[in-house]
Amino acid sequence: MFGKSYGQTASDIHFSVGDAGIRLLFGCVLVIGLIGYGAYLVDGQAVAKSALWPTVEGKLITIGEHPVGMPVIGRFLPLVCPYAKYSYKLDNRDYTKEVTAGPCISFVRGFTFHPPELLPVKTDDLLERMEKARAEAVATGKKPANFLEQIESDMELVSQERYKPVNIRYERTSPDNSVLDPAVLQSDKSMLYSSLLLIAIGGLLLGGSYYGSYLSQLSAEDPSLSLDTALAAQRRRR
């Protein structure tokens, strides 16, 4: 919130965009929630459809979150799209695929996601990767690195995450069509809880905005309904 409270930020936004802009903002929150719920249903159908597909052991290359660039909404509800990139081999052919889930609220994702297990780094594997990196550098014509640069390069290789093998479901007639084991990305709970929360927040705020405008309109048409009139009447009764 850049040093401001939620109330101050909301007041600044309301002052800059007005009632129509606030309703549009709340409507966007509601729409994002509906999109997330739709993505949850689509992913569920894909998982159910692949339940009887054959399974092959694959490699999880990377797993993370893509931030959703929505500056105004993101100041209140930071949104991310979980993703995973994986590879597998069938009939001497390598396949690589990236899957991206629907929008989630970052803190909901944090509560529902458990990172996959990492493989311990073996010395022989590490040395092999280092030699391979050096050979590629020589083959591409890069100048030899000095000692410090070489140490930094080797440490980069050490820090690279290596995950345990994962299960990949693939379509027998079309091996390039595959589904990552849902237990790896774990996007179902993230999308479901986030979408329901966004729908509830967007719907309540949008409805409250219209209801507030309705009460204001009634007060303007009938002064007896205004807050000032009610307070004055209460003071007179005292």
N, C-alpha and C positions, 0 to 999 in steps of 0.2 A: 504493500500500500504506500510505499515511498514515504514513510514517516507519518502517515495520516491514519486515523482510525477508520473503521468501516463507515461510521456515521458521517464523518467529514467527507470521505470519498463519495458516498452516496449523495450528499448535499451538493458537492461540486458538480457531479454528473447531472443531477436534476437541474441545477442552475444553467448548465451549458446546453442541454438538449431539450429541456422542457418535458411536459407531460407525455407528448407523443413519442419523444425519444425514449423515455423511461418505459413506456408500454412496449415499444419495439425491442428494447433490451430484454424485458421479461419474456416477451414472445420468443426471442432467440434462445433463451435458456430452455423454454418449453420445447421448442423444435429440436434442439440438440438432444434433450432427453428422449424425445420420440425416435430420433435417428439412432441413438444408442440402443434403445429397446428393440428397434427393428434389426439392428446388427446382431444383437443377442439372439433373436429368433432365427435369423439366417444362419449364424454359426452353429446353432443347435441342430438345425436341419442338416447341415453339412456333416456334422459329427454322426448323427443318426444314420445318414445315408451310407457313410463309410464304415459302419460297424462290422459289416461282413466282408470287407475288403481284406486281401492278404496283407501281412505286415512284414516290414523289413527294418533292420537296424540301421539307423542313420546317425549323422553327426550334427550336433547343434553348433553352428558357427558363431552366432551372436544373438543376444536377447536384450531388449531394452524398451524404451518409450520414446515416441516422437511427440514433442510438444505441439499443441494446437495453438496456432497464432491468432488469438482473439484478445487484443489488448484490454478492452474494457471489462469483458466477462472474466478474463483471466486474472484480474486484480482481486476478484471475489472468489472465483472457483477455477483454479488452475486445471486445465484439461490436457490429457495426454492420450495417445493411441498406442497401446502395447504392440510390439512387433517381435518377430523371431525370424532368423535366417538359418536354413538348414540344408543339408545335402545328403544324398543317398546314392547307392550304386545298384543297378539292375542290368543283368546281361552284358556286363563289361561296358556299361554306359553310365556316366555320372550325371546326376540331376541336382540342380540347385534351385531352391525356391524360397521366397520371403512371404510371410503371412502377416497381415496387419489387422488388428482388432478394431472395434468401434471406439468412440470417445469414452473416456473414463475420467472421473475426478481423481487427481493425483493422490490425495490422502486415502481415498477409498482403495485405490490400487495398492498402496503401501500396506494396508491392513490385510488384504486378501491374497497377496502374492508372496510365495516362498521361492527364493532363487534356486535353480537346479544345482545339483551337486557338481563339484569340480573334481577333476582327476588330479592326483598328486603328480608333480613334475618329476620325471625320471631323468637321471643324469645323462644316460645314453641318448634319450630322445632330445634333450636340450642341446647336447653337443652336436647332434645331427642337424638340428634346426639352425644352429649357429653357423656350421660349415656350409649349409645350403644357402644361407643368407649372404655369406661372404662370396661364395661361388657366383651367385646371381649378380652381386655388385661388380665383380671382375668381368663377368660376361657382358654387362651393360656398359662397360668402359668407365665406371666411376673410379675416381682416384682413391688410393688406399687411405683408410681412416687412421688418424693418429691413435695413441693408446686410449686417451680419454673418450674420444668419439666411439671407439670400438667397445669400450666398457658400457657406454650409454646404450649402444645398439644391442649389446648382449642382455642388458637389464630389461630392455623393451621386450625381448623375446621371453624372458623369465616371467614378466608381468602379464603376458598374454593368457587369457583365460581359456582353459580346455575343459569342456564339459563331458560328463559321462555320456555314453551312447543313448540315443533316444529312439523310440519306436515311431515308424512312419507307416501310415496306411496308404496304399496306392491302388489305383484302379487297374485291374488286370489287363483290360483291353487298351488302356491308355496310361502307361506307367508315369508319364509326366504329370498326370493329375493325381495329387497326393494330399493327405491331411496329416498335420502334425498331431501327435498324441496330445489331447486336451490338457493332460496333467502337466505339460511343460509350460505352455504360455499362461494357463490359468486365467483366461480372460472372461470366462462365463460369469463368475461371481462379481468381478469388477464392473462389467458392463451392466449386469442386472441391477445391482445396488446403486450404481451411479445414475443410471437412466431413471430409476424410480425416484431417486432423490431430486434429480433435475426436473422431472415432470411435476413433482409435488411443489418444489420451490417456485418454478416458473408459473404453474397454474395458480397457486395461492397469491403470489405477488401481482400477477396480471389481473386476477379477479378482484383483489383488494384495491388496485388502482382504479378500476372501473367503478367499484362500489363507492370509493371515496369521491369520485367525480359526480356520481349520482346523488350522494348526500349533499354535496356542495351546490348542485343544481337545485335541489329541493329547498335548501336554505335561502338561496337567492330568490326563488319564486315566492316563498312564504317566510317572512322575517320571523314569525313565531317559532320556527324550527331552528333558528340559528343558535350557536353556542353562546353568543353574547347575551341574547335575549333570555336564554335559560338561566344563565348565571345571575342576571339582573333580577329575575323573578325569585330566585333562591335567596338573594340578599334581602329582598323586600319581605319575604316570609319570616326572616329572622328578626 
